[in-house]
Amino acid sequence: MTVDLKRFTLAFALLVALVVAGAQDSFSPHHAVLPGVSVQAVFAQSLTPDPRIPPLYETRANHDPNGTGKFYMGREIAQVMGPGGIEWLDRREREEEEHPAEVLDALDLRPGEVVADLGAGSGYFTFRIAPRVGETGKVIAVEIQEAMLNTLRTRAATMKATNVEVVQGSEIDPHLPASGVDLVLLVDVYHELAYPFEVMTKVREALKPGGRVVFVEYREEDVAVRIKEVHKMSVKQLEKEMNAVGLVRLRTVETLPLQHIVIFEKRN
């Protein structure tokens, strides 16, 4: 009886060790190490919160009315533009106000590349990218809102854009192929992500070695840019948040009237 009890105790201890090790293994690829905090510490925090380790996200009662009240690395996450914004996304004045052709030139796209348009909206950039990557390339248009997804599918069919794939993502996962994407583009999207840490960790996993992430965001540093504050981003804040998920800034392009083009790279 004593021997059987000892065997059971040993077996149970081994099982617990394996479960914990397995949980840590599955956690590690999906959570980058924040500055000064180890993966093990973040994992432990998810099991038993430690008041000495700050959480990834913070909720504040006192916040910008255009924000969600949820903060990440000191920045308030903005409210999401709904399907009613399609008309604004497709407005005729956008060519003059935002110079989309210059954005496309800054991407330095090549035929055959796989590009993800994350938060594609109505496909304003998706269907401009498609001809540049050609028939041998692909554009993955990622959206989470059903109305946007329907618009993307309809336009892809109408335009016979056979190299456009419409993908329904989630708030924590854009559902991109692992190590299968050359470039991920986010135009006026990143500041609205409800879970930026989780999404960008997934984005990094989706990038091929040397793959790039390009942000187009309204300049927070410029008071002349008359956009609601929570819908603007500074280069410094972007760099801080991308460093947390293992992305390194390559360069910033400041040729647009209102926005930065900030380019990051995956480095092994």
C-alpha positions, 0 to 999 in steps of 0.5 A: 500500500505504501509503495503504491502511494509513493508511486502515485505521488511520484506519477502525479508530481511528474504529470504536474511538471509536464503540464506546467512545462507544456503550458510554458512552452505554448505560452512563450511563442505567443508572448514577447518579453517586455523590457525588464520582465522575463517570459517566466514572470509574465507566465506566472502573472497569468496564473497568480497575479503578482502586484509587483509585476505590472499587467499588460493592460490597465483600465482607467475611469478617467480617460479621453472620451474618444478612447476605450479607457484601456491603456497599453504601455502608457497609451490609451487604445482608441475606439474602433471605426465601425462599418459606417466609416466605409464612406469616409475610407473611400472619400474622394479627398483621400488622394489629396489629403493622404497621398496613397501613391506615396505610401505604396512607393514606400512599401517597395513591393515586388512581384510574387510577394505576400502582403497582409493588409491588416485592418483592410477596411473597405480595401482601399489599399488592398486593391491598390497593392494587388497589381503590384505583387502580381499574379504570383503574389498575394494580398491577404485582407484581414478584417474582423467586422462582418460588414467590412468582410462582405465589402472586401469579398464583393469588391474582390469578385467584382474586380476579379482580383484573384490574388486577394484573399479575404481573412476574418481575424479576431481581436487577438489573432489576425490568422496569418500563415506562420512565416508566410508573409513578406510585409504587413501593412497597417494604415490608421489601424494599430492605435485601435487594436484592443490587444496590440501585444497579442496581435503584433506577436502573431504578426511577428510569427507570420513574417518571413525572416527579414519581413517588414511591418509598415505603420501609417499613422497620424503624427502625434508630434504635430499639433497641426494634424487635426485628428483626435489625440487617441487616433494619433501615434508618435514614432517614439511610442510605436518604437517602444511597443514594437521593441516589446514584440521583437520588431526593430525600426528600419526607417521613418518616412515623413513625406506625407502631409499628415502621417508617418510611414514607420517601417519595422523589420523582423530580425532573428 
